[in-house]
């Protein structure tokens, strides 16, 4: 008979003492515009899939894609210049 044991990593991976560091939170905050732009893009794509093909849905998807790309360019330029925020 094999004993049932827990995998220690899986149990402690979500322990209360494992909070993100200040540096990790700062990195997330810097990436938040890109994250929100990605969410808007996915929302637009889902809306386009759920409805009949229409020019309005296509425009919304293109606009969201342009916003995502512009946000990523802004973040890349900011990182390239060494600018924090």
C-alpha positions as CSV (number, residue, x, y, z in Angstrom):
1,X,0.0,0.0,0.0
2,X,1.3,3.4,-0.9
3,X,0.9,6.2,1.6
4,X,-0.8,9.4,0.5
5,X,1.5,12.4,0.8
6,X,1.2,16.0,-0.2
7,X,3.7,17.6,-2.5
8,X,5.3,20.3,-0.3
9,X,5.7,22.8,-3.2
10,X,2.1,22.7,-4.1
11,X,1.0,23.2,-0.5
12,X,3.4,26.1,0.3
13,X,3.1,27.8,-3.1
14,X,0.0,29.7,-1.9
15,X,1.1,30.3,1.7
16,X,0.2,33.6,3.4
17,X,3.9,34.5,3.7
18,X,4.5,34.3,-0.1
19,X,3.4,37.8,-1.1
20,X,4.8,39.6,-4.1
21,X,7.8,41.8,-3.4
22,X,7.6,45.6,-3.8
23,X,9.7,45.2,-7.0
24,X,7.3,42.7,-8.4
25,X,4.3,45.0,-7.6
26,X,6.1,47.9,-9.3
27,X,6.7,45.8,-12.4
28,X,3.1,44.9,-12.5
29,X,2.1,48.5,-12.1
30,X,4.4,49.5,-15.0
31,X,2.8,46.8,-17.2
32,X,-0.8,47.6,-16.3
33,X,-1.5,49.8,-19.3
34,X,-0.4,46.9,-21.6
35,X,-2.5,44.5,-19.6
36,X,-5.6,46.7,-19.8
37,X,-5.1,47.2,-23.5
38,X,-4.8,43.4,-24.0
39,X,-8.1,43.0,-22.1
40,X,-9.8,45.6,-24.3
41,X,-8.5,43.8,-27.4
42,X,-9.7,40.4,-26.2
43,X,-13.1,41.9,-25.3
44,X,-13.4,43.4,-28.8
45,X,-12.5,40.1,-30.4
46,X,-15.0,38.2,-28.3
47,X,-17.7,40.7,-29.2
48,X,-16.8,40.4,-32.9
49,X,-17.1,36.6,-32.7
50,X,-20.4,36.7,-30.9
51,X,-22.2,38.9,-33.4
52,X,-22.8,38.8,-37.1
53,X,-19.8,40.1,-39.1
54,X,-20.2,43.8,-39.1
55,X,-18.1,46.8,-40.0
56,X,-18.6,48.2,-36.4
57,X,-17.1,45.1,-34.8
58,X,-14.2,45.1,-37.2
59,X,-13.5,48.7,-36.4
60,X,-13.6,48.1,-32.7
61,X,-11.2,45.2,-33.1
62,X,-8.8,47.2,-35.2
63,X,-9.0,50.1,-32.7
64,X,-8.3,47.8,-29.8
65,X,-5.3,46.2,-31.6
66,X,-3.9,49.6,-32.4
67,X,-4.3,50.7,-28.8
68,X,-2.5,47.5,-27.7
69,X,0.4,48.1,-30.1
70,X,0.7,51.8,-29.2
71,X,0.8,50.9,-25.5
72,X,3.5,48.3,-26.0
73,X,5.5,50.8,-28.1
74,X,5.2,53.4,-25.3
75,X,6.4,50.9,-22.7
76,X,9.2,49.7,-24.8
77,X,10.4,53.2,-25.5
78,X,10.1,54.0,-21.8
79,X,12.2,50.9,-20.9
80,X,14.7,51.8,-23.6
81,X,15.2,55.3,-22.2
82,X,15.6,53.9,-18.6
83,X,12.5,55.9,-17.6
84,X,10.7,54.4,-14.6
85,X,7.3,55.9,-15.0
